[in-house]
Amino acid sequence: MIGVIADDFTGADELGGIAIEFGMKVKIQTTFTVDHNADVVIIDTNTRSKTTEEAAAVLNKLLESINPDVFEFLYKKVDSVLRGHVVVELSILLDNHPKKSALLVPTNPSQNRTISNGVYFVNGKPLHKTLFADDPEAPAQASDIYSLLHAGKEDDIVILERMNRIPKEERKIYVGEVTNGSALNYWADQLDESIIAAGAADFFEAILASQGYSQIQHSERAISFGKHNTLFVCGSSLSEPNRIAKKLSTKKPQIIGIEIGDENMDCTLQAAAQEVINYFKTTNYVILSVKKDESYTSKDIQNIPTWLASIVQVALDATKIKEIFIEGGTTASEMIRMIGWSQFHPVNKIGKGMIRMQVTDNLSTFVTVKPGSYKWPDDLWRQMLGIQDNP
């Protein structure tokens, strides 16, 4: 069984989709439970948005509950542009495996995210000159790897050019440069039992291929839209609820935009939850979002996932919602934990980085999570709208 530790739910979701394409049985969890029926167990720690101290405590507690012999191979999923506590979490893994080193390959060349000469590029531009510089939670202020990792050259971090052999010095973190898919394959072939592998989705895929797993052709299970309540939760700063509504215009969707920062947020949240419940009496499609306002404080922004989660929890208690689509990993993770769901069975892949999961704790509900920077696939709209051409 392969084990994956992800620092947010969209990362767990994305790797689950890759494993499905390799014909593997996948379980996604927020609380670790040994599942011998699964080929891959992916654990979301939800540490990316936490403080360094909180993230360290969560990961240490998780590792205390895991028998290292349970997994034949362990992969640490990190953000592809190195947001979060990457070095801290890898250091904790090395504390638990002191005889090993770590190979970090965070790039996704399939999305033109690469590392060359110690600099991170997105579509050929240095990271800090892209949209990631405007991320409200973790703006990219640099593009060199040491700065992105909040580390210096004197730390136990070594950047390796492609075709370099991994020295495998104990407790070192090696960062493999990647400009294309063949470089990913090169690093995947270098792995052995002395190395902890870490990185983004493309590296995980390359590792599975290197270990002899083959991608399979499979028919995706159709989603039965129209007869059941469907809720979109737009929690990412990049969400565009009006665009979703335009796609669904023939279905008469309802948009609920909440204003945050009110003096009495409890009343605001209760009113929004009641709107969701009431709208589902007349339509099967409701879009829940936050009204964008430049006056919002950083504390307001940090609270958005919790506020949205509280609205959905109330709505679920009052009405049946079969399909929930969530934009934003932090929002998804907060919502799932607040509701009390902990086990998910991936059903089919929706698009890159997106899988539809059946909630094991509530078999009548399905959840699909999308990273904020990704786009919903056109196939989804064709299924929902029952049309042949792109809307």
Buried (B, 14 or more C-beta within 10 A) or exposed (E): BBBBBBBBBBBBBBBBBBBBBBEBBBBBBBEBEEBEEBBBBBBBBBBBBBEBEEBBBBBEEBBEEBEEEBBEBBBBBBBBBBBBBBBBBBBBBBEBBEEBBBBBBBBBBBBEBBBBEBBBBBEEBBBBEBEBBEBEBBEBEBBBBBBBBBBEEEBBBBBBEBEBEBEBEEBBBBBBBBBEEEBBBBBBEBBEEEBBBBBBBBBBBBBBBBBEBEEEEEEEEEBEBEEBBBBBBBBBBBBBBEEBBEBBEEBEBBBBBBEBBEEEBEEBBBEBBBBBBBBBEEBBBBBBBBEEEEEBEEEBBEBBBBBBBBBBBBBBEEBEBBBBBBBBBBBBBBBBBBBEBBBBBBBBBBBBBBBBBBBBEEEEBBBBBBBBBBBBBEEBBBBBBEEEEEE
